[in-house]
Structure formats: structure tokens, C-alpha cells
Amino acid sequence: MNGIINVLKPPHMTSHDVVGFIRKCLNMKKVGHTGTLDPMASGVLPICIGEATKVSQYLLNDKKKYRCEMTLGKNTDTQDKWGKVINERKINVTKEEIIDAIQSFVGEINQTPPMYSAVRHKGKKLYELARAGEVVERKSRKVYIHHIDILTINDNQILFDVLCSKGTYVRTLCEDIGNKLGCGAYMSFLLRIKSGRFELEETVTIEELQKESHEKIKENYLFPIDYPLGELLRIDVKEASEKYLRNGNNLYPKNIIDEKNLITDTVVRVYLKDEFIALGKVKMDKDWYIDIDRVFN
């Protein structure tokens, strides 16, 4: 079985737990996810099966879209409602000030990873240090907020959708917005509604997978390996070059059916007779060629 299952991760389950469940459910070792989702959050979690684990690294950069509820007035040590309240302030802001503060975070911003995260510091995960009562200095990193759509503002609770780059901590975004407003804030709900091409409406639950046979899962819930790679340029190879391609050899203009204007270091999808065979990268010597990176059996 080779492909990707778009799992609806439930709350109270880690992304690693979901991988373990799929391994057991399908009796397969080669299973991996494409980016963690907080244990208490739910939503879209694409799980790569078999040969599809070879594309997981290409999916880590996908944009993510979340539905988030932010509660004003308090800060917690975990930046969400499951942590301990460490600060409480009065809320004295207008609706317009809330909207302006939220929208000011659209674009490229600097974000400091929270202590309760899986980022490593000297070989240890930050959340391990946090649980031991340690707080260490963390380097801020650049992330990109593509847009924020505010859905409702109800007293001290704001519901919004955010489309962001990989590595964005939505709970940190909530805390930063609250601190800018001067009243503090924490994340009280998080649902991932999109990851790359995978959407919430296409997910399958853990319970549904438990009921189905392997054949039914393959038939109803398994996306093709190349499904999330649609934005990559497609290259079609001549049938006479099949051996070169399947052996992972470099491909040159003479091997390609339709020569295209290729840009150096571009990642491309490689097909033979409409079958997805490989991923490669455009390189330049005297002429361009495709350096095959991954071949799918």
C-alpha cells in the first residue's frame, strides 16, 4: 500500500500516536506524518504510507490553515487553555483595536518558539526542559502569515482563520496579539483545516479506519503519492529512457518528450506513460539535466 491518508487527528492524541495507530491498523512499518499537530489540537494530518514516505520532506514546507479561538485577558505557561495561568489583566480594548492588532501580524514576522514545544536545545526538547522548571533563551525565527480572516468577536473571545507558513506557532501568535493589546491572550481552541492540498472535508477519522478492511482503505481513503505535489512542474520521459529513469540516472534533454524552459534547482515530478516515477532537481552543466532524487517503485 503506497499513498497518503488524510487523517482527522482527534484531540488528546499526538501526531506520533496517529502514526503508531496507522502502523498497527495497516500492519506496515513505513509510515510517517508531514508535520506535527499539537496533542490537544485536532484536524488535518496527512499520513504517508509505504513509498509515499519518500515525499514527506517535500510536504513540510506546505502552507497550513487553522481555525483558532483566542481568549483575551490571561497568559498561560503553555500559551493555550491547558496551561497554568501566569498573568491576568483587565481587558480595556475596542473591537477596532482588536482587529487592528490582529491584522498587524499579517506578513513576515519574528516568532520565538514557546518553551512547551518540540524544538531542541542542546539535544533536549524544550518541553522536557519546561516540565523540569527550566526556561532557556530561544532564538526567534521568521515565519509568514499570509492572511487572517476574523470570523467573530464575542466579548473576550475571538474566532479567526489563519493561513501561515510552516513552523508557525498559532498559540504564540495569540499570546503576541494579546500582549500587543496590553491584556494578554491564550489559544483556547485549534483546528487545522488545511495542509497543502489536503482539506478538512476530505479527512477520515480513526474510528472509520478501524472499521474498514485494507482493501477498502486503499480504495476509499488513499490519495496517490503525487497528489500533494501538483504545484511542481511535470516532466514526461520517453519510453526508450525507462531504464535510465528507473535506475535513478540523470536525465538529459534527449530523454524528455517535451523540452521545457527549466530553472536551475527547481524540483520536478517525473512521469513515464502517465505513471509517476520519480522526483528530481534541475541542474546545469554545459546544458541542463535532471538529477533524480527519489525513485518510486
ChimeraX commands (.cxc) that place a marker at each C-alpha (Angstrom):
marker #1 position 0.00,0.00,0.00 radius 0.5
marker #1 position 1.58,3.29,-1.17 radius 0.5
marker #1 position -0.05,6.69,-0.81 radius 0.5
marker #1 position -1.28,9.27,1.67 radius 0.5
marker #1 position -4.19,9.07,4.12 radius 0.5
marker #1 position -5.70,12.39,5.21 radius 0.5
marker #1 position -6.43,11.62,8.87 radius 0.5
marker #1 position -8.62,13.76,11.10 radius 0.5
marker #1 position -6.42,13.86,14.18 radius 0.5
marker #1 position -8.52,13.90,17.34 radius 0.5
marker #1 position -7.57,15.93,20.44 radius 0.5
marker #1 position -5.70,14.15,23.27 radius 0.5
marker #1 position -3.62,12.25,20.70 radius 0.5
marker #1 position -0.13,13.16,19.48 radius 0.5
marker #1 position 0.86,13.08,15.81 radius 0.5
marker #1 position 3.25,10.25,16.73 radius 0.5
marker #1 position 0.31,8.35,18.28 radius 0.5
marker #1 position -1.56,8.61,14.96 radius 0.5
marker #1 position 1.46,7.22,13.08 radius 0.5
marker #1 position 1.58,4.33,15.56 radius 0.5
marker #1 position -2.13,3.67,15.10 radius 0.5
marker #1 position -1.79,3.58,11.28 radius 0.5
marker #1 position 1.21,1.24,11.52 radius 0.5
marker #1 position -0.82,-1.17,13.64 radius 0.5
marker #1 position -4.01,-0.75,11.61 radius 0.5
marker #1 position -2.28,-1.49,8.28 radius 0.5
marker #1 position 0.46,-3.75,9.67 radius 0.5
marker #1 position 3.11,-1.62,7.96 radius 0.5
marker #1 position 6.41,-0.17,9.19 radius 0.5
marker #1 position 6.91,2.57,6.61 radius 0.5
marker #1 position 4.52,5.22,7.93 radius 0.5
marker #1 position 5.20,8.88,8.69 radius 0.5
marker #1 position 3.48,12.26,9.08 radius 0.5
marker #1 position 4.20,15.56,7.33 radius 0.5
marker #1 position 4.36,17.95,10.28 radius 0.5
marker #1 position 3.24,17.70,13.89 radius 0.5
marker #1 position -0.02,19.00,15.28 radius 0.5
marker #1 position -0.25,19.88,18.99 radius 0.5
marker #1 position -1.67,17.00,21.10 radius 0.5
marker #1 position -4.74,19.00,22.17 radius 0.5
marker #1 position -5.40,20.33,18.65 radius 0.5
marker #1 position -7.37,18.43,16.01 radius 0.5
marker #1 position -7.65,18.49,12.25 radius 0.5
marker #1 position -5.86,17.63,9.03 radius 0.5
marker #1 position -2.85,15.32,9.46 radius 0.5
marker #1 position -1.65,13.73,6.20 radius 0.5
marker #1 position -0.03,10.35,6.88 radius 0.5
marker #1 position 2.39,8.93,4.30 radius 0.5
marker #1 position 2.25,5.18,3.70 radius 0.5
marker #1 position 4.94,2.98,2.11 radius 0.5
marker #1 position 6.69,4.62,-0.83 radius 0.5
marker #1 position 4.90,7.89,-0.05 radius 0.5
marker #1 position 7.21,8.39,2.96 radius 0.5
marker #1 position 9.80,9.45,0.35 radius 0.5
marker #1 position 7.79,12.61,-0.40 radius 0.5
marker #1 position 7.20,13.68,3.22 radius 0.5
marker #1 position 10.20,16.03,3.18 radius 0.5
marker #1 position 8.69,17.86,0.19 radius 0.5
marker #1 position 5.42,18.45,2.06 radius 0.5
marker #1 position 6.92,20.01,5.20 radius 0.5
marker #1 position 7.04,23.43,3.52 radius 0.5
marker #1 position 3.32,23.38,2.68 radius 0.5
marker #1 position 1.18,26.26,3.92 radius 0.5
marker #1 position -1.14,25.41,6.80 radius 0.5
marker #1 position -4.58,26.86,7.53 radius 0.5
marker #1 position -6.06,26.86,11.03 radius 0.5
marker #1 position -9.29,27.86,12.74 radius 0.5
marker #1 position -8.37,29.31,16.11 radius 0.5
marker #1 position -10.18,30.72,19.11 radius 0.5
marker #1 position -8.21,33.28,21.11 radius 0.5
marker #1 position -9.26,34.31,24.62 radius 0.5
marker #1 position -8.13,37.70,25.92 radius 0.5
marker #1 position -7.23,38.63,29.49 radius 0.5
marker #1 position -4.81,35.90,30.60 radius 0.5
marker #1 position -1.42,34.42,29.75 radius 0.5
marker #1 position -0.61,30.76,30.45 radius 0.5
marker #1 position 2.74,28.97,30.63 radius 0.5
marker #1 position 1.83,26.84,27.58 radius 0.5
marker #1 position 0.14,29.72,25.67 radius 0.5
marker #1 position -3.09,27.68,25.49 radius 0.5
marker #1 position -6.02,26.90,27.79 radius 0.5
marker #1 position -4.43,23.68,29.07 radius 0.5
marker #1 position -1.59,25.51,30.81 radius 0.5
marker #1 position -1.28,27.27,34.15 radius 0.5
marker #1 position -2.37,30.92,34.30 radius 0.5
marker #1 position 0.73,33.05,34.93 radius 0.5
marker #1 position -0.72,36.51,34.34 radius 0.5
marker #1 position -4.17,38.07,34.38 radius 0.5
marker #1 position -5.03,41.59,33.21 radius 0.5
marker #1 position -8.07,43.72,32.64 radius 0.5
marker #1 position -9.46,43.92,29.12 radius 0.5
marker #1 position -9.92,47.52,28.02 radius 0.5
marker #1 position -9.86,47.41,24.23 radius 0.5
marker #1 position -12.31,48.23,21.46 radius 0.5
marker #1 position -13.38,45.95,18.63 radius 0.5
marker #1 position -11.44,48.17,16.20 radius 0.5
marker #1 position -8.26,47.88,18.31 radius 0.5
marker #1 position -8.61,44.10,18.35 radius 0.5
marker #1 position -8.99,43.97,14.56 radius 0.5
marker #1 position -6.02,46.33,14.02 radius 0.5
marker #1 position -3.80,44.35,16.37 radius 0.5
marker #1 position -4.64,41.03,14.70 radius 0.5
marker #1 position -4.13,42.35,11.17 radius 0.5
marker #1 position -0.78,43.91,12.13 radius 0.5
marker #1 position 0.65,40.38,12.28 radius 0.5
marker #1 position -0.06,39.64,8.60 radius 0.5
marker #1 position 3.16,39.33,6.59 radius 0.5
marker #1 position 6.63,38.24,7.68 radius 0.5
marker #1 position 7.02,38.27,11.46 radius 0.5
marker #1 position 9.56,37.11,14.03 radius 0.5
marker #1 position 8.32,34.44,16.41 radius 0.5
marker #1 position 10.03,32.95,19.46 radius 0.5
marker #1 position 9.26,29.22,19.82 radius 0.5
marker #1 position 7.38,28.51,23.08 radius 0.5
marker #1 position 9.07,26.57,25.88 radius 0.5
marker #1 position 6.36,23.93,25.54 radius 0.5
marker #1 position 7.41,22.83,22.05 radius 0.5
marker #1 position 9.45,20.08,20.40 radius 0.5
marker #1 position 12.24,22.47,19.33 radius 0.5
marker #1 position 15.57,21.12,20.57 radius 0.5
marker #1 position 18.05,22.93,22.83 radius 0.5
marker #1 position 21.42,21.19,23.34 radius 0.5
marker #1 position 19.90,17.83,22.43 radius 0.5
marker #1 position 16.81,18.14,24.61 radius 0.5
marker #1 position 13.29,19.10,23.59 radius 0.5
marker #1 position 12.14,22.40,25.04 radius 0.5
marker #1 position 9.02,20.88,26.59 radius 0.5
marker #1 position 11.24,18.44,28.53 radius 0.5
marker #1 position 13.16,21.39,29.98 radius 0.5
marker #1 position 9.91,23.28,30.68 radius 0.5
marker #1 position 8.48,20.35,32.61 radius 0.5
marker #1 position 11.65,20.35,34.73 radius 0.5
marker #1 position 11.05,24.03,35.52 radius 0.5
marker #1 position 13.80,25.36,33.24 radius 0.5
marker #1 position 13.44,28.33,30.93 radius 0.5
marker #1 position 16.15,28.83,28.29 radius 0.5
marker #1 position 16.76,31.59,25.77 radius 0.5
marker #1 position 15.34,30.76,22.34 radius 0.5
marker #1 position 16.26,32.32,19.04 radius 0.5
marker #1 position 13.39,33.96,17.22 radius 0.5
marker #1 position 12.63,32.74,13.70 radius 0.5
marker #1 position 10.95,34.30,10.71 radius 0.5
marker #1 position 7.52,32.93,9.77 radius 0.5
marker #1 position 4.95,34.24,7.32 radius 0.5
marker #1 position 1.27,34.95,8.00 radius 0.5
marker #1 position -0.44,35.02,4.60 radius 0.5
marker #1 position -3.79,36.25,5.85 radius 0.5
marker #1 position -6.09,36.28,8.88 radius 0.5
marker #1 position -9.86,36.18,8.47 radius 0.5
marker #1 position -11.66,37.27,11.66 radius 0.5
marker #1 position -14.94,35.31,11.95 radius 0.5
marker #1 position -16.43,36.50,15.25 radius 0.5
marker #1 position -15.58,38.76,18.18 radius 0.5
marker #1 position -17.65,37.79,21.22 radius 0.5
marker #1 position -16.62,39.65,24.38 radius 0.5
marker #1 position -13.12,38.36,25.17 radius 0.5
marker #1 position -13.17,35.52,22.64 radius 0.5
marker #1 position -12.12,35.95,19.00 radius 0.5
marker #1 position -12.53,33.24,16.36 radius 0.5
marker #1 position -10.37,33.55,13.26 radius 0.5
marker #1 position -8.88,31.58,10.35 radius 0.5
marker #1 position -5.16,31.98,9.68 radius 0.5
marker #1 position -3.12,30.82,6.68 radius 0.5
marker #1 position 0.55,30.59,7.60 radius 0.5
marker #1 position 3.93,29.16,6.69 radius 0.5
marker #1 position 5.48,26.04,8.18 radius 0.5
marker #1 position 6.88,26.43,11.67 radius 0.5
marker #1 position 4.25,28.97,12.78 radius 0.5
marker #1 position 3.00,28.53,16.34 radius 0.5
marker #1 position -0.61,29.74,16.42 radius 0.5
marker #1 position -0.66,29.78,20.23 radius 0.5
marker #1 position 2.39,32.07,20.18 radius 0.5
marker #1 position 0.57,34.27,17.67 radius 0.5
marker #1 position -2.35,34.51,20.13 radius 0.5
marker #1 position -0.07,35.46,23.02 radius 0.5
marker #1 position 1.76,38.06,20.91 radius 0.5
marker #1 position -1.55,39.63,19.81 radius 0.5
marker #1 position -2.76,39.73,23.42 radius 0.5
marker #1 position 0.47,41.32,24.62 radius 0.5
marker #1 position 0.25,43.94,21.88 radius 0.5
marker #1 position -3.27,44.77,23.12 radius 0.5
marker #1 position -1.89,45.04,26.66 radius 0.5
marker #1 position -4.27,42.46,28.15 radius 0.5
marker #1 position -2.64,39.14,27.30 radius 0.5
marker #1 position -4.24,36.21,25.48 radius 0.5
marker #1 position -4.07,32.46,25.06 radius 0.5
marker #1 position -5.27,29.95,22.48 radius 0.5
marker #1 position -8.46,28.24,23.62 radius 0.5
marker #1 position -9.20,26.12,20.52 radius 0.5
marker #1 position -7.28,25.00,17.42 radius 0.5
marker #1 position -8.40,23.08,14.35 radius 0.5
marker #1 position -6.17,22.58,11.31 radius 0.5
marker #1 position -8.47,22.89,8.32 radius 0.5
marker #1 position -5.90,22.65,5.53 radius 0.5
marker #1 position -2.35,21.38,4.97 radius 0.5
marker #1 position -1.11,21.96,1.43 radius 0.5
marker #1 position -3.73,20.36,-0.85 radius 0.5
marker #1 position -5.32,18.31,1.95 radius 0.5
marker #1 position -8.55,19.75,3.35 radius 0.5
marker #1 position -10.73,19.05,6.38 radius 0.5
marker #1 position -13.69,17.89,4.24 radius 0.5
marker #1 position -11.56,15.04,2.84 radius 0.5
marker #1 position -10.37,13.62,6.17 radius 0.5
marker #1 position -11.11,10.19,7.61 radius 0.5
marker #1 position -11.44,9.53,11.34 radius 0.5
marker #1 position -9.56,6.96,13.39 radius 0.5
marker #1 position -12.88,5.21,14.08 radius 0.5
marker #1 position -13.72,4.95,10.37 radius 0.5
marker #1 position -10.32,3.43,9.57 radius 0.5
marker #1 position -10.73,0.86,12.34 radius 0.5
marker #1 position -13.91,-0.46,10.72 radius 0.5
marker #1 position -12.52,-0.82,7.18 radius 0.5
marker #1 position -10.54,-3.60,5.54 radius 0.5
marker #1 position -7.16,-2.83,3.99 radius 0.5
marker #1 position -8.71,-3.02,0.53 radius 0.5
marker #1 position -11.48,-0.56,1.44 radius 0.5
marker #1 position -8.94,1.86,2.95 radius 0.5
marker #1 position -6.86,1.63,-0.22 radius 0.5
marker #1 position -9.94,2.13,-2.38 radius 0.5
marker #1 position -11.66,4.92,-0.42 radius 0.5
marker #1 position -9.06,6.85,1.58 radius 0.5
marker #1 position -5.65,6.51,-0.08 radius 0.5
marker #1 position -4.50,9.52,-2.11 radius 0.5
marker #1 position -1.87,8.93,-4.83 radius 0.5
marker #1 position 1.74,9.70,-3.92 radius 0.5
marker #1 position 1.86,12.65,-6.34 radius 0.5
marker #1 position -1.47,14.18,-5.19 radius 0.5
marker #1 position 0.10,16.86,-2.95 radius 0.5
marker #1 position 2.83,17.68,-5.48 radius 0.5
marker #1 position 0.59,19.37,-8.05 radius 0.5
marker #1 position 2.43,22.69,-7.89 radius 0.5
marker #1 position 5.69,21.08,-9.07 radius 0.5
marker #1 position 6.47,21.15,-12.79 radius 0.5
marker #1 position 5.73,17.87,-14.58 radius 0.5
marker #1 position 8.32,16.24,-16.86 radius 0.5
marker #1 position 7.44,13.32,-19.17 radius 0.5
marker #1 position 10.17,10.89,-20.18 radius 0.5
marker #1 position 10.48,8.94,-23.44 radius 0.5
marker #1 position 9.73,5.21,-23.21 radius 0.5
marker #1 position 13.20,4.43,-24.56 radius 0.5
marker #1 position 14.69,6.07,-21.44 radius 0.5
marker #1 position 12.73,3.96,-18.94 radius 0.5
marker #1 position 15.80,2.01,-17.77 radius 0.5
marker #1 position 17.78,5.21,-17.11 radius 0.5
marker #1 position 14.89,6.66,-15.14 radius 0.5
marker #1 position 14.13,3.59,-13.01 radius 0.5
marker #1 position 17.83,3.23,-12.17 radius 0.5
marker #1 position 17.92,6.80,-10.94 radius 0.5
marker #1 position 20.30,8.07,-13.62 radius 0.5
marker #1 position 20.44,11.72,-14.67 radius 0.5
marker #1 position 18.02,12.71,-17.44 radius 0.5
marker #1 position 19.04,15.00,-20.30 radius 0.5
marker #1 position 17.06,16.88,-22.97 radius 0.5
marker #1 position 17.30,13.84,-25.28 radius 0.5
marker #1 position 15.39,11.77,-22.67 radius 0.5
marker #1 position 12.49,14.22,-22.36 radius 0.5
marker #1 position 9.37,14.22,-24.53 radius 0.5
marker #1 position 8.68,17.95,-24.29 radius 0.5
marker #1 position 11.65,20.15,-23.57 radius 0.5
marker #1 position 10.58,22.99,-21.26 radius 0.5
marker #1 position 12.18,26.18,-20.02 radius 0.5
marker #1 position 13.62,24.86,-16.78 radius 0.5
marker #1 position 15.08,26.88,-13.94 radius 0.5
marker #1 position 18.11,25.57,-12.05 radius 0.5
marker #1 position 17.36,23.96,-8.65 radius 0.5
marker #1 position 13.65,23.59,-9.46 radius 0.5
marker #1 position 12.15,20.34,-8.11 radius 0.5
marker #1 position 10.17,18.46,-10.78 radius 0.5
marker #1 position 7.78,15.49,-10.97 radius 0.5
marker #1 position 8.91,12.85,-13.47 radius 0.5
marker #1 position 6.42,10.61,-15.32 radius 0.5
marker #1 position 6.62,7.69,-17.73 radius 0.5
marker #1 position 3.48,6.78,-19.70 radius 0.5
marker #1 position 1.41,8.85,-17.23 radius 0.5
marker #1 position 2.82,6.93,-14.24 radius 0.5
marker #1 position 4.51,8.97,-11.51 radius 0.5
marker #1 position 8.02,7.54,-11.24 radius 0.5
marker #1 position 10.39,10.00,-9.58 radius 0.5
marker #1 position 11.25,13.38,-8.16 radius 0.5
marker #1 position 14.30,15.25,-9.35 radius 0.5
marker #1 position 16.03,18.60,-9.37 radius 0.5
marker #1 position 17.07,20.67,-12.38 radius 0.5
marker #1 position 20.85,21.12,-12.58 radius 0.5
marker #1 position 23.06,22.95,-15.07 radius 0.5
marker #1 position 26.40,21.88,-16.55 radius 0.5
marker #1 position 27.02,22.63,-20.23 radius 0.5
marker #1 position 23.31,22.06,-20.66 radius 0.5
marker #1 position 20.51,21.41,-18.18 radius 0.5
marker #1 position 19.81,17.96,-16.82 radius 0.5
marker #1 position 17.57,16.45,-14.16 radius 0.5
marker #1 position 19.31,14.95,-11.14 radius 0.5
marker #1 position 16.94,12.19,-9.94 radius 0.5
marker #1 position 16.48,12.39,-6.18 radius 0.5
marker #1 position 13.78,9.81,-5.38 radius 0.5
marker #1 position 12.51,6.87,-7.44 radius 0.5
marker #1 position 9.16,5.30,-6.51 radius 0.5
marker #1 position 8.76,1.59,-7.11 radius 0.5
marker link #1:1,2 radius 0.2
marker link #1:2,3 radius 0.2
marker link #1:3,4 radius 0.2
marker link #1:4,5 radius 0.2
marker link #1:5,6 radius 0.2
marker link #1:6,7 radius 0.2
marker link #1:7,8 radius 0.2
marker link #1:8,9 radius 0.2
marker link #1:9,10 radius 0.2
marker link #1:10,11 radius 0.2
marker link #1:11,12 radius 0.2
marker link #1:12,13 radius 0.2
marker link #1:13,14 radius 0.2
marker link #1:14,15 radius 0.2
marker link #1:15,16 radius 0.2
marker link #1:16,17 radius 0.2
marker link #1:17,18 radius 0.2
marker link #1:18,19 radius 0.2
marker link #1:19,20 radius 0.2
marker link #1:20,21 radius 0.2
marker link #1:21,22 radius 0.2
marker link #1:22,23 radius 0.2
marker link #1:23,24 radius 0.2
marker link #1:24,25 radius 0.2
marker link #1:25,26 radius 0.2
marker link #1:26,27 radius 0.2
marker link #1:27,28 radius 0.2
marker link #1:28,29 radius 0.2
marker link #1:29,30 radius 0.2
marker link #1:30,31 radius 0.2
marker link #1:31,32 radius 0.2
marker link #1:32,33 radius 0.2
marker link #1:33,34 radius 0.2
marker link #1:34,35 radius 0.2
marker link #1:35,36 radius 0.2
marker link #1:36,37 radius 0.2
marker link #1:37,38 radius 0.2
marker link #1:38,39 radius 0.2
marker link #1:39,40 radius 0.2
marker link #1:40,41 radius 0.2
marker link #1:41,42 radius 0.2
marker link #1:42,43 radius 0.2
marker link #1:43,44 radius 0.2
marker link #1:44,45 radius 0.2
marker link #1:45,46 radius 0.2
marker link #1:46,47 radius 0.2
marker link #1:47,48 radius 0.2
marker link #1:48,49 radius 0.2
marker link #1:49,50 radius 0.2
marker link #1:50,51 radius 0.2
marker link #1:51,52 radius 0.2
marker link #1:52,53 radius 0.2
marker link #1:53,54 radius 0.2
marker link #1:54,55 radius 0.2
marker link #1:55,56 radius 0.2
marker link #1:56,57 radius 0.2
marker link #1:57,58 radius 0.2
marker link #1:58,59 radius 0.2
marker link #1:59,60 radius 0.2
marker link #1:60,61 radius 0.2
marker link #1:61,62 radius 0.2
marker link #1:62,63 radius 0.2
marker link #1:63,64 radius 0.2
marker link #1:64,65 radius 0.2
marker link #1:65,66 radius 0.2
marker link #1:66,67 radius 0.2
marker link #1:67,68 radius 0.2
marker link #1:68,69 radius 0.2
marker link #1:69,70 radius 0.2
marker link #1:70,71 radius 0.2
marker link #1:71,72 radius 0.2
marker link #1:72,73 radius 0.2
marker link #1:73,74 radius 0.2
marker link #1:74,75 radius 0.2
marker link #1:75,76 radius 0.2
marker link #1:76,77 radius 0.2
marker link #1:77,78 radius 0.2
marker link #1:78,79 radius 0.2
marker link #1:79,80 radius 0.2
marker link #1:80,81 radius 0.2
marker link #1:81,82 radius 0.2
marker link #1:82,83 radius 0.2
marker link #1:83,84 radius 0.2
marker link #1:84,85 radius 0.2
marker link #1:85,86 radius 0.2
marker link #1:86,87 radius 0.2
marker link #1:87,88 radius 0.2
marker link #1:88,89 radius 0.2
marker link #1:89,90 radius 0.2
marker link #1:90,91 radius 0.2
marker link #1:91,92 radius 0.2
marker link #1:92,93 radius 0.2
marker link #1:93,94 radius 0.2
marker link #1:94,95 radius 0.2
marker link #1:95,96 radius 0.2
marker link #1:96,97 radius 0.2
marker link #1:97,98 radius 0.2
marker link #1:98,99 radius 0.2
marker link #1:99,100 radius 0.2
marker link #1:100,101 radius 0.2
marker link #1:101,102 radius 0.2
marker link #1:102,103 radius 0.2
marker link #1:103,104 radius 0.2
marker link #1:104,105 radius 0.2
marker link #1:105,106 radius 0.2
marker link #1:106,107 radius 0.2
marker link #1:107,108 radius 0.2
marker link #1:108,109 radius 0.2
marker link #1:109,110 radius 0.2
marker link #1:110,111 radius 0.2
marker link #1:111,112 radius 0.2
marker link #1:112,113 radius 0.2
marker link #1:113,114 radius 0.2
marker link #1:114,115 radius 0.2
marker link #1:115,116 radius 0.2
marker link #1:116,117 radius 0.2
marker link #1:117,118 radius 0.2
marker link #1:118,119 radius 0.2
marker link #1:119,120 radius 0.2
marker link #1:120,121 radius 0.2
marker link #1:121,122 radius 0.2
marker link #1:122,123 radius 0.2
marker link #1:123,124 radius 0.2
marker link #1:124,125 radius 0.2
marker link #1:125,126 radius 0.2
marker link #1:126,127 radius 0.2
marker link #1:127,128 radius 0.2
marker link #1:128,129 radius 0.2
marker link #1:129,130 radius 0.2
marker link #1:130,131 radius 0.2
marker link #1:131,132 radius 0.2
marker link #1:132,133 radius 0.2
marker link #1:133,134 radius 0.2
marker link #1:134,135 radius 0.2
marker link #1:135,136 radius 0.2
marker link #1:136,137 radius 0.2
marker link #1:137,138 radius 0.2
marker link #1:138,139 radius 0.2
marker link #1:139,140 radius 0.2
marker link #1:140,141 radius 0.2
marker link #1:141,142 radius 0.2
marker link #1:142,143 radius 0.2
marker link #1:143,144 radius 0.2
marker link #1:144,145 radius 0.2
marker link #1:145,146 radius 0.2
marker link #1:146,147 radius 0.2
marker link #1:147,148 radius 0.2
marker link #1:148,149 radius 0.2
marker link #1:149,150 radius 0.2
marker link #1:150,151 radius 0.2
marker link #1:151,152 radius 0.2
marker link #1:152,153 radius 0.2
marker link #1:153,154 radius 0.2
marker link #1:154,155 radius 0.2
marker link #1:155,156 radius 0.2
marker link #1:156,157 radius 0.2
marker link #1:157,158 radius 0.2
marker link #1:158,159 radius 0.2
marker link #1:159,160 radius 0.2
marker link #1:160,161 radius 0.2
marker link #1:161,162 radius 0.2
marker link #1:162,163 radius 0.2
marker link #1:163,164 radius 0.2
marker link #1:164,165 radius 0.2
marker link #1:165,166 radius 0.2
marker link #1:166,167 radius 0.2
marker link #1:167,168 radius 0.2
marker link #1:168,169 radius 0.2
marker link #1:169,170 radius 0.2
marker link #1:170,171 radius 0.2
marker link #1:171,172 radius 0.2
marker link #1:172,173 radius 0.2
marker link #1:173,174 radius 0.2
marker link #1:174,175 radius 0.2
marker link #1:175,176 radius 0.2
marker link #1:176,177 radius 0.2
marker link #1:177,178 radius 0.2
marker link #1:178,179 radius 0.2
marker link #1:179,180 radius 0.2
marker link #1:180,181 radius 0.2
marker link #1:181,182 radius 0.2
marker link #1:182,183 radius 0.2
marker link #1:183,184 radius 0.2
marker link #1:184,185 radius 0.2
marker link #1:185,186 radius 0.2
marker link #1:186,187 radius 0.2
marker link #1:187,188 radius 0.2
marker link #1:188,189 radius 0.2
marker link #1:189,190 radius 0.2
marker link #1:190,191 radius 0.2
marker link #1:191,192 radius 0.2
marker link #1:192,193 radius 0.2
marker link #1:193,194 radius 0.2
marker link #1:194,195 radius 0.2
marker link #1:195,196 radius 0.2
marker link #1:196,197 radius 0.2
marker link #1:197,198 radius 0.2
marker link #1:198,199 radius 0.2
marker link #1:199,200 radius 0.2
marker link #1:200,201 radius 0.2
marker link #1:201,202 radius 0.2
marker link #1:202,203 radius 0.2
marker link #1:203,204 radius 0.2
marker link #1:204,205 radius 0.2
marker link #1:205,206 radius 0.2
marker link #1:206,207 radius 0.2
marker link #1:207,208 radius 0.2
marker link #1:208,209 radius 0.2
marker link #1:209,210 radius 0.2
marker link #1:210,211 radius 0.2
marker link #1:211,212 radius 0.2
marker link #1:212,213 radius 0.2
marker link #1:213,214 radius 0.2
marker link #1:214,215 radius 0.2
marker link #1:215,216 radius 0.2
marker link #1:216,217 radius 0.2
marker link #1:217,218 radius 0.2
marker link #1:218,219 radius 0.2
marker link #1:219,220 radius 0.2
marker link #1:220,221 radius 0.2
marker link #1:221,222 radius 0.2
marker link #1:222,223 radius 0.2
marker link #1:223,224 radius 0.2
marker link #1:224,225 radius 0.2
marker link #1:225,226 radius 0.2
marker link #1:226,227 radius 0.2
marker link #1:227,228 radius 0.2
marker link #1:228,229 radius 0.2
marker link #1:229,230 radius 0.2
marker link #1:230,231 radius 0.2
marker link #1:231,232 radius 0.2
marker link #1:232,233 radius 0.2
marker link #1:233,234 radius 0.2
marker link #1:234,235 radius 0.2
marker link #1:235,236 radius 0.2
marker link #1:236,237 radius 0.2
marker link #1:237,238 radius 0.2
marker link #1:238,239 radius 0.2
marker link #1:239,240 radius 0.2
marker link #1:240,241 radius 0.2
marker link #1:241,242 radius 0.2
marker link #1:242,243 radius 0.2
marker link #1:243,244 radius 0.2
marker link #1:244,245 radius 0.2
marker link #1:245,246 radius 0.2
marker link #1:246,247 radius 0.2
marker link #1:247,248 radius 0.2
marker link #1:248,249 radius 0.2
marker link #1:249,250 radius 0.2
marker link #1:250,251 radius 0.2
marker link #1:251,252 radius 0.2
marker link #1:252,253 radius 0.2
marker link #1:253,254 radius 0.2
marker link #1:254,255 radius 0.2
marker link #1:255,256 radius 0.2
marker link #1:256,257 radius 0.2
marker link #1:257,258 radius 0.2
marker link #1:258,259 radius 0.2
marker link #1:259,260 radius 0.2
marker link #1:260,261 radius 0.2
marker link #1:261,262 radius 0.2
marker link #1:262,263 radius 0.2
marker link #1:263,264 radius 0.2
marker link #1:264,265 radius 0.2
marker link #1:265,266 radius 0.2
marker link #1:266,267 radius 0.2
marker link #1:267,268 radius 0.2
marker link #1:268,269 radius 0.2
marker link #1:269,270 radius 0.2
marker link #1:270,271 radius 0.2
marker link #1:271,272 radius 0.2
marker link #1:272,273 radius 0.2
marker link #1:273,274 radius 0.2
marker link #1:274,275 radius 0.2
marker link #1:275,276 radius 0.2
marker link #1:276,277 radius 0.2
marker link #1:277,278 radius 0.2
marker link #1:278,279 radius 0.2
marker link #1:279,280 radius 0.2
marker link #1:280,281 radius 0.2
marker link #1:281,282 radius 0.2
marker link #1:282,283 radius 0.2
marker link #1:283,284 radius 0.2
marker link #1:284,285 radius 0.2
marker link #1:285,286 radius 0.2
marker link #1:286,287 radius 0.2
marker link #1:287,288 radius 0.2
marker link #1:288,289 radius 0.2
marker link #1:289,290 radius 0.2
marker link #1:290,291 radius 0.2
marker link #1:291,292 radius 0.2
marker link #1:292,293 radius 0.2
marker link #1:293,294 radius 0.2
marker link #1:294,295 radius 0.2
marker link #1:295,296 radius 0.2
marker link #1:296,297 radius 0.2
view
